[in-house]
């Protein structure tokens, strides 16, 4: 199975929505450079969304993890030894560079993470020199493409992901100078400047967090289906005016945002439900579909409950074996891929011994039914959320919250984008 098919299959399982924005990749060899906020989910999401096959640079130590080797082969990964992992020599690094150059010389594309490490930091990590040195020493012309990964909730199963492609980085003036230290540093600075606006990274941690909170409060869809490109644009638009706020103004805005979030949590509402009119015609159109989805979800509930033990165990493992936010989703995905087949096999054996081997087919079929019915279960959950919003539509606090929203839009016109 090719990398794109493997990534597409796994991506549709893990993510509810995958979206790519930005210009198409130019023809010919491309060096695609991405931020790295979510462990092994990053190459999975990017490979599922890129419109061409690309090789991937991966740290050599990953080949020591036996379950990952089939995925590394499917993704046509190129091992690179890092000094921080030990064993890196000039010869091994040059060998990795040669493999990349050979692939680019054949007209292929290579993707890599110039930060060199997955992390949960607010800002981009300092870039390693590898991407710049690969480009400056490449024997054929290539396009350097920045790309940003943005997640709805990176650690949560069935959330959304956005791949935002940028324009090719201008570096023709550096191409003939070779990988000299000064040239490498100049190109690295251009790469960082191109990556930053495509992501949700920024140096000012406090203002970035506030910009993200405000952007999510203005979201107009459930978190698992939110328009991540609109949220990215809002965050990037909010950062400059938030930088100009005084300490007093910043504290006041933080307090207002926290108060609204506390009210939403107490009422169990989403931001987009506050002030929604729930017009009669809209409710009548929604009601038949919602009734059908809820009835179907009720029929899928028992098969769905069969998936709960391995799902919860994978979550428990992730919560207890890492405190790194960028590794949680990776452990959940790998744990699920390992535990779910084992669980299905155990249930089949138990059913076969208890009721005969014909019954051994029931557990895997039930698990398959639950997997295929997952979109219906998700929509039914949103229907229940819509009912909650309808019942809360006349809460006495709603007018005050709508007034606060209006003032926020007046203070930050960037939110209208």
C-alpha positions as CSV (number, residue, x, y, z in Angstrom):
1,X,0.0,0.0,0.0
2,X,1.4,3.4,-1.0
3,X,2.1,6.1,1.6
4,X,-0.9,8.3,0.4
5,X,-3.3,5.3,0.6
6,X,-2.0,4.3,4.0
7,X,-2.1,7.8,5.3
8,X,-5.6,8.3,3.7
9,X,-6.9,5.2,5.4
10,X,-5.5,5.9,8.8
11,X,-6.3,9.6,8.5
12,X,-10.0,9.0,7.8
13,X,-10.1,6.8,10.9
14,X,-8.4,9.2,13.2
15,X,-9.6,12.6,11.8
16,X,-13.2,13.6,11.3
17,X,-12.2,16.3,8.8
18,X,-9.0,16.7,6.8
19,X,-8.6,19.9,4.8
20,X,-5.8,21.5,2.7
21,X,-5.6,25.1,1.8
22,X,-3.2,27.2,-0.2
23,X,-1.6,27.1,-3.7
24,X,-1.0,23.8,-5.4
25,X,2.5,22.4,-5.3
26,X,4.5,23.5,-8.3
27,X,5.7,20.9,-10.8
28,X,9.1,19.3,-10.4
29,X,11.0,18.5,-7.2
30,X,9.8,20.1,-4.0
31,X,11.3,20.2,-0.5
32,X,8.2,20.5,1.7
33,X,8.9,21.9,5.2
34,X,6.4,21.6,8.0
35,X,6.0,22.5,11.6
36,X,6.0,19.5,14.0
37,X,3.4,19.8,16.8
38,X,1.9,16.3,17.0
39,X,4.4,13.5,16.7
40,X,3.6,10.8,14.2
41,X,0.2,12.3,13.4
42,X,2.0,15.1,11.5
43,X,3.4,13.0,8.7
44,X,0.2,11.0,8.6
45,X,-2.0,14.1,8.2
46,X,0.3,15.8,5.7
47,X,0.7,12.7,3.6
48,X,-3.0,12.2,3.5
49,X,-3.5,15.8,2.3
50,X,-0.6,16.3,-0.1
51,X,-1.5,16.0,-3.8
52,X,1.6,13.9,-4.6
53,X,3.7,11.2,-3.1
54,X,6.6,12.5,-1.1
55,X,9.5,10.8,0.7
56,X,9.9,11.7,4.4
57,X,13.0,12.3,6.4
58,X,12.7,10.5,9.7
59,X,15.1,10.1,12.6
60,X,17.0,6.8,12.4
61,X,16.0,5.7,15.9
62,X,12.4,5.1,14.7
63,X,13.6,2.0,12.8
64,X,14.3,0.4,16.3
65,X,10.6,0.4,17.0
66,X,9.5,-2.8,15.2
67,X,5.8,-1.9,14.8
68,X,6.7,1.3,13.0
69,X,8.8,-0.3,10.3
70,X,5.9,-1.2,7.9
71,X,4.7,2.5,8.1
72,X,8.2,3.8,7.5
73,X,8.5,1.6,4.4
74,X,5.0,2.7,3.2
75,X,6.0,6.3,3.7
76,X,9.3,5.8,1.8
77,X,11.1,7.2,4.8
78,X,14.7,8.2,4.6
79,X,16.6,7.7,7.9
80,X,18.7,10.5,9.2
81,X,21.0,10.2,12.3
82,X,20.7,13.1,14.7
83,X,23.6,14.1,17.0
84,X,21.1,14.2,20.0
85,X,20.3,10.5,19.5
86,X,24.0,9.5,19.3
87,X,25.6,7.7,16.4
88,X,25.5,10.6,14.0
89,X,28.7,11.0,11.9
90,X,29.5,13.3,9.0
91,X,29.4,10.3,6.7
92,X,25.9,9.1,7.9
93,X,24.5,12.7,7.5
94,X,26.0,12.9,4.0
95,X,24.5,9.5,3.1
96,X,21.0,10.9,4.1
97,X,21.6,14.0,2.0
98,X,22.6,11.9,-1.0
99,X,19.4,9.8,-0.7
100,X,17.3,13.1,-0.6
101,X,19.2,14.5,-3.6
102,X,18.7,11.4,-5.6
103,X,15.0,11.4,-5.0
104,X,14.8,15.1,-5.9
105,X,17.0,14.6,-9.0
106,X,14.4,12.0,-10.2
107,X,11.7,14.7,-10.0
108,X,10.3,13.5,-6.7
109,X,9.5,15.5,-3.6
110,X,10.7,15.2,0.0
111,X,9.0,16.4,3.1
112,X,10.7,17.1,6.5
113,X,10.3,18.9,9.8
114,X,13.1,21.6,10.0
115,X,12.5,22.0,13.8
116,X,14.0,18.5,14.0
117,X,11.8,17.5,16.9
118,X,8.1,17.2,17.7
119,X,7.1,19.5,20.6
120,X,4.1,21.2,22.4
121,X,5.7,24.6,22.7
122,X,3.8,27.7,21.7
123,X,6.5,29.0,19.3
124,X,8.4,27.2,16.6
125,X,11.5,25.5,17.9
126,X,14.9,26.7,16.7
127,X,15.3,25.4,13.2
128,X,18.0,22.9,12.4
129,X,20.3,23.6,9.5
130,X,19.5,20.4,7.6
131,X,16.7,21.7,5.4
132,X,18.8,24.7,4.3
133,X,21.9,22.6,3.7
134,X,19.9,20.1,1.7
135,X,18.5,22.8,-0.5
136,X,21.8,24.7,-1.0
137,X,23.7,21.5,-1.9
138,X,21.1,20.0,-4.1
139,X,22.4,19.4,-7.7
140,X,19.0,20.2,-9.3
141,X,16.8,23.2,-9.0
142,X,14.0,22.7,-6.5
143,X,11.1,24.6,-4.9
144,X,11.1,25.1,-1.1
145,X,7.5,24.9,0.1
146,X,6.5,26.0,3.6
147,X,3.5,24.2,5.1
148,X,1.7,24.6,8.4
149,X,-0.3,22.0,10.3
150,X,-3.2,23.2,12.5
151,X,-5.2,20.9,14.7
152,X,-8.7,21.3,16.1
153,X,-7.6,19.4,19.2
154,X,-4.4,17.5,18.5
155,X,-4.7,14.9,21.2
156,X,-8.4,14.0,20.6
157,X,-9.7,11.2,18.5
158,X,-12.0,12.4,15.6
159,X,-11.1,16.0,15.5
160,X,-10.0,18.1,12.5
161,X,-6.7,19.0,10.9
162,X,-5.7,21.6,8.4
163,X,-2.6,21.6,6.1
164,X,-1.9,25.2,5.0
165,X,0.5,25.4,2.1
166,X,2.4,28.6,1.4
167,X,4.0,30.1,-1.6
168,X,7.4,28.8,-2.6
169,X,10.2,30.5,-0.6
170,X,12.3,32.9,-2.7
171,X,15.9,31.8,-2.5
172,X,17.3,32.1,-6.1
173,X,19.8,34.7,-4.9
174,X,21.3,32.1,-2.6
175,X,21.2,29.0,-4.8
176,X,24.7,29.3,-6.3
177,X,26.5,30.1,-3.0
178,X,26.5,26.6,-1.6
179,X,26.0,25.6,2.0
180,X,28.2,28.2,3.6
181,X,27.3,29.1,7.2
182,X,26.2,32.7,6.4
183,X,24.0,31.5,3.5
184,X,22.6,28.7,5.5
185,X,21.6,31.1,8.3
186,X,20.0,33.5,5.8
187,X,17.9,30.7,4.2
188,X,16.9,29.4,7.7
189,X,15.6,32.8,8.6
190,X,13.5,32.9,5.4
191,X,12.1,29.4,6.1
192,X,11.1,30.4,9.7
193,X,9.5,33.6,8.4
194,X,7.5,31.7,5.9
195,X,6.4,29.0,8.3
196,X,5.3,31.2,11.2
197,X,2.1,32.7,9.6
198,X,0.9,29.3,8.3
199,X,0.7,27.9,11.8
200,X,-0.7,28.7,15.3
201,X,2.8,29.4,16.6
202,X,4.1,32.7,18.0
203,X,6.8,33.9,20.4
204,X,4.5,35.7,22.8
205,X,3.0,32.7,24.6
206,X,0.4,34.7,26.6
207,X,-1.0,36.7,23.7
208,X,-1.0,33.6,21.5
209,X,-3.1,31.7,24.0
210,X,-5.5,34.6,24.4
211,X,-5.8,35.0,20.6
212,X,-6.6,31.3,20.3
213,X,-9.2,31.4,23.0
214,X,-10.9,34.4,21.4
215,X,-10.8,32.8,18.0
216,X,-12.4,29.6,19.3
217,X,-15.1,31.6,21.0
218,X,-15.9,33.1,17.6
219,X,-16.0,29.7,15.9
220,X,-19.3,28.9,14.1
221,X,-19.2,25.1,14.2
222,X,-18.5,22.3,16.6
223,X,-14.8,21.9,17.5
224,X,-14.5,18.7,15.5
225,X,-15.7,20.4,12.3
226,X,-14.6,24.0,12.9
227,X,-13.1,26.0,10.0
228,X,-9.5,25.8,11.1
229,X,-8.4,28.1,8.3
230,X,-10.7,30.8,9.6
231,X,-9.4,30.3,13.1
232,X,-5.8,30.4,11.9
233,X,-6.5,33.7,10.1
234,X,-8.3,35.1,13.2
235,X,-5.3,34.2,15.4
236,X,-2.8,35.7,13.1
237,X,-5.0,38.8,12.7
238,X,-5.4,39.2,16.5
239,X,-1.7,38.9,17.5
240,X,-0.7,42.4,16.3
241,X,-3.5,44.3,18.1
242,X,-3.1,42.2,21.2
243,X,0.6,43.1,21.2
244,X,-0.4,46.8,21.5
245,X,-2.7,46.2,24.5
246,X,-1.6,47.5,27.8
247,X,-1.1,45.1,30.7
248,X,-4.4,46.4,32.2
249,X,-6.3,45.9,28.9
250,X,-4.8,42.5,28.5
251,X,-5.9,41.4,32.0
252,X,-9.4,42.8,31.4
253,X,-9.8,40.9,28.2
254,X,-8.4,37.7,29.8
255,X,-10.9,38.0,32.6
256,X,-13.9,38.5,30.2
257,X,-12.9,35.5,28.1
258,X,-12.5,33.3,31.2
259,X,-15.9,34.4,32.5
260,X,-17.6,33.5,29.2
261,X,-15.8,30.1,29.0
262,X,-16.9,29.3,32.6
263,X,-20.5,30.2,31.7
264,X,-20.4,28.0,28.6
265,X,-19.0,25.1,30.6
266,X,-21.6,25.5,33.3
267,X,-24.4,25.5,30.7
268,X,-22.9,22.8,28.5
269,X,-23.1,25.0,25.4
270,X,-20.9,25.7,22.4
271,X,-20.0,29.3,21.6
272,X,-21.9,29.2,18.3
273,X,-25.1,28.2,20.1
274,X,-25.3,31.4,22.1
275,X,-27.9,33.7,20.5
276,X,-28.8,31.2,17.8
277,X,-32.4,32.0,16.8
278,X,-33.6,28.4,16.3
279,X,-36.2,29.5,13.9
280,X,-39.3,27.4,13.5
281,X,-38.6,26.6,9.8
282,X,-35.0,25.6,10.7
283,X,-36.2,23.3,13.5
284,X,-38.8,21.6,11.3
285,X,-36.2,20.9,8.6
286,X,-33.7,19.5,11.2
287,X,-36.2,17.4,13.2
288,X,-36.8,14.4,10.8
289,X,-33.1,13.9,10.1
290,X,-32.2,14.2,13.8
291,X,-34.9,11.7,14.8
292,X,-33.5,9.2,12.2
293,X,-29.9,9.8,13.3
294,X,-30.8,9.4,17.0
295,X,-32.8,6.2,16.3
296,X,-29.9,4.8,14.2
297,X,-27.4,5.8,16.9
298,X,-29.5,3.9,19.5
299,X,-29.2,0.8,17.3
300,X,-25.4,1.3,17.0
301,X,-25.0,1.9,20.8
302,X,-24.3,-1.8,21.7
303,X,-21.7,-2.4,18.9
304,X,-20.2,1.0,19.9
305,X,-19.9,-0.1,23.5
306,X,-17.8,-3.1,22.4
307,X,-15.2,-0.6,21.2
308,X,-15.1,1.2,24.5
309,X,-12.6,-1.1,26.4
310,X,-9.7,-0.9,23.9
311,X,-10.5,2.8,23.2
312,X,-10.3,3.7,26.9
313,X,-7.3,1.5,27.5
314,X,-5.4,3.2,24.7
315,X,-6.3,6.6,26.2
316,X,-5.2,5.4,29.7
317,X,-1.9,4.3,28.3
318,X,-1.3,7.6,26.5
319,X,-2.2,9.6,29.7
320,X,0.0,7.6,32.0
321,X,3.1,6.9,29.8
322,X,3.7,10.5,28.5
323,X,3.2,14.0,29.8
324,X,4.2,15.5,26.4
325,X,1.2,16.9,24.6
326,X,2.7,16.3,21.2
327,X,3.0,12.5,21.9
328,X,-0.4,11.8,23.3
329,X,-2.2,11.3,19.9
330,X,0.7,9.1,18.6
331,X,0.3,6.8,21.6
332,X,-3.4,6.7,21.3
333,X,-3.3,5.9,17.5
334,X,-0.6,3.2,17.9
335,X,-2.3,1.8,21.0
336,X,-5.6,1.6,19.1
337,X,-4.1,-0.1,16.1
338,X,-2.6,-2.7,18.4
339,X,-5.4,-3.2,20.9
340,X,-8.5,-3.2,18.7
341,X,-7.5,-6.3,16.7
342,X,-6.4,-8.1,19.8
343,X,-9.7,-7.2,21.5
344,X,-11.7,-8.4,18.4
345,X,-9.8,-11.6,18.4
346,X,-10.4,-12.2,22.2
347,X,-14.1,-11.5,21.8
348,X,-14.3,-13.9,18.8
349,X,-12.5,-16.7,20.7
350,X,-14.8,-16.2,23.7
351,X,-18.0,-16.2,21.5
352,X,-16.7,-19.3,19.6
353,X,-16.1,-21.3,22.8
354,X,-19.4,-20.2,24.4
355,X,-21.9,-20.4,21.5
356,X,-20.1,-22.2,18.6
357,X,-17.7,-21.0,16.0
358,X,-20.4,-19.4,13.9
359,X,-20.8,-16.9,16.7
360,X,-17.1,-16.0,16.4
361,X,-18.0,-13.8,13.5
362,X,-20.3,-11.6,15.5
363,X,-17.8,-9.5,17.5
364,X,-15.7,-8.4,14.5
365,X,-18.8,-7.7,12.5
366,X,-20.2,-5.6,15.4
367,X,-16.9,-3.7,15.7
368,X,-17.0,-3.1,11.9
369,X,-20.6,-1.9,12.2
370,X,-19.5,0.5,15.0
371,X,-16.6,1.9,12.9
372,X,-18.8,2.4,9.8
373,X,-21.5,4.0,11.9
374,X,-19.1,6.4,13.7
375,X,-20.2,9.4,11.5
376,X,-23.8,8.8,12.5
377,X,-22.9,8.5,16.2
378,X,-21.0,11.8,15.9
379,X,-23.9,13.6,14.2
380,X,-26.3,12.2,16.8
381,X,-24.1,13.6,19.5
382,X,-24.3,17.0,17.8
383,X,-28.1,16.6,17.6
384,X,-28.2,16.1,21.4
385,X,-26.0,19.2,21.7
386,X,-28.4,21.1,19.5
387,X,-31.3,20.1,21.8
388,X,-29.4,21.4,24.8
389,X,-28.8,24.7,22.9
390,X,-32.5,25.0,22.1
391,X,-33.5,24.4,25.7
392,X,-31.0,27.1,26.9
393,X,-31.9,29.7,24.2
394,X,-33.7,32.0,26.7
395,X,-31.1,31.9,29.4
396,X,-31.0,35.4,31.1
397,X,-27.3,35.7,30.5
398,X,-27.6,35.4,26.7
399,X,-28.2,39.1,26.0
400,X,-25.1,40.1,28.0
401,X,-23.0,37.6,26.2
402,X,-24.2,38.9,22.8
403,X,-23.4,42.4,23.8
404,X,-19.9,41.3,24.9
405,X,-19.5,39.6,21.5
406,X,-20.6,42.8,19.7
407,X,-18.0,44.9,21.7
408,X,-15.4,42.3,20.9
409,X,-16.1,42.6,17.2
410,X,-15.9,46.4,17.4
411,X,-12.6,46.3,19.3
412,X,-11.1,43.7,17.0
413,X,-12.3,44.0,13.4
414,X,-9.9,41.1,12.5
415,X,-12.5,38.7,14.0
416,X,-14.9,39.5,11.1
417,X,-12.6,37.7,8.7
